[in-house]
Amino acid sequence: MSQSPPGGFPPPDESPDADTPSGEAGPGNATTGPQEVTPPPSAYPPSPPPGYPAAQSPPPGYQDPSGPPPGYQSGPPPGYQQAPPPGYQQPPPGYQPGPPPGYQQGPPPGYQQPPPGYQPGPPPGYPQGPPPGYQQGPPPGYQGQPDQSGFPPPPPGYGPPSGVTGPPPGYGPPPSGYAPPGAYPPQPTGASKVAFDPSKVSISGWGVLGASLLTLIASFFSFWHVTSTGFISASVGLNGWSLWWWIPVLLAIAVGVVYALQLFGVLSRDQVKPEWLVYAAAASFILMIGVTLQTFFYSGGTGGVLGDVEGISYGPSFGVFLALITTAALTYFTALAAQGAGAKLPVKVPGPA
């Protein structure tokens, strides 16, 4: 009879070959001995379908993408020399890096050290200070730098006049940015400013300008004429620019021009006083009276022969009477304007200022 193995038989529900890998021999038992354990069907991979080619090696020429490309060489290229180039010579034994032979690092030959007690500086006898007469300070008369106000300080000994203890009442320092005296050119005087305001011209002033202009116009009219009423009718005349008759005309024009220049500020009343214009206008009027009287007796240089000729008449014309009126008006308005300006005239002239 067979005996049980030492330790007894294993329980019937336990598989003695559970931990034995597939394809390997199990322990078996004492009767059967070691036996090969057959793995279950799920342990094998599924077989390929019919007609599917079996696994083969990669086709010819296949390259692994993770590998190097064709022709890649991991070493140095052909002809590369890691050794020194041909002709290179190693330094001879005992070579030491340094300056070339003959190089002198010390002072040149013949150099002498300075004697004991030598001090760098100018040679003996050389003056170290400025030459005689040299002034290091400011020149005489220098008043110093200007202060914040732009004005230099006063010279030594300068002080305010006697009796003056400070600036006048209400006077303060100049505002910031105020230029010192002399920085700008002087302002033009009133005589050099050309300014004309018609609203400031008085009635007498317009009368002076108008009478002078009308005298100029009247001078181009006939002052004297001679007329023939016989078989042939003709008339010949002389204007205010004939003979000496232009003198009162010119005086009247000059009075108007000078008065206009005073209105424009070109001339001042100190340069040409108003009384002078009154005297010039009065002279123009008196001379024009003489011209008017001459036109009554002037016979054209024939010695009175024209008066004996039948059908011929001569005498004054319209222009001389117009000029007489305009010069009289010029005298009146000039005197009125001078009186309004404060001039002292021998006679007081009535009328508007």
Secondary structure, DSSP 8 states (H G I E B T S, - for coil): -----TT----TTS-TTTTS-TTSB---BTTTBS-B----GGGS-----TT--------TT---TTS--TT--SS--TT---S--TT-----TT---SS-TT---S--TT-----TT---SS-TT---S--TT---S--TT------TTS-----TT----TT--SS-TT-----TT---TTSS-----TTT-----GGG--HHHHHHHHHHHHHHHHTTSEEEEEEEESSSEEEEEEETTSTTTHHHHHHHHHHHHHHHHHHTTSS-TTTS-HHHHHHHHHHHHHHHHHHHHHHHH--SSSTT-GGGSTTEEEEE-HHHHHHHHHHHHHHHHHHHHHHHTT---SS---S--
